[in-house]
């Protein structure tokens, strides 16, 4: 590498550093963040659990609410419930399996009541609402009540919502919205969901 190349690189990186430093200096507010992870790609729940683990790694408290999930073995729950992380799981399984709107609605509303307790508890630093988006898409839960509960949670409580097709009102009130795009999926090539990797 020539001296000129190095100097040009250093100038570019210095300008970048100044811009980054300026943004960091201007972002000084502290508050509970609402993040929505949506889209058709794989990894939304995995990302949400990564944030739960990060929270726990700092000695903070987290709670998990899982809509849609069934009673099958769940690696995240196996690990986290053993170290005291509270879980509320709907346990009815996928809606295309149950095919019973009334029963699914009742189950969703019962699970939501447990979620509300977490969302009112200032001792819980982060709440993961896994697959909540489906509950709103299928009208199992009232969107007004969900929005109101999220907006009135403890001021420093972080919330992560996962699932496809996030409701417009949910993304509007969110502080951060990430969309996971599906480029390629092993399942489409006939590879089944596997223990320790997919669940």
Secondary structure as UniProt FT lines:
FT   HELIX           3..26
FT   STRAND          34..38
FT   HELIX           44..57
FT   TURN            58..59
FT   STRAND          62..66
FT   HELIX           75..81
FT   TURN            82..84
FT   STRAND          86..89
FT   HELIX           95..98
FT   HELIX           101..119
FT   TURN            122..123
FT   STRAND          126..130
FT   HELIX           132..137
FT   TURN            138..139
FT   HELIX           143..151
FT   TURN            155..156
FT   STRAND          158..162
FT   HELIX           168..173
FT   STRAND          176..179
FT   HELIX           186..189
FT   TURN            195..198
//
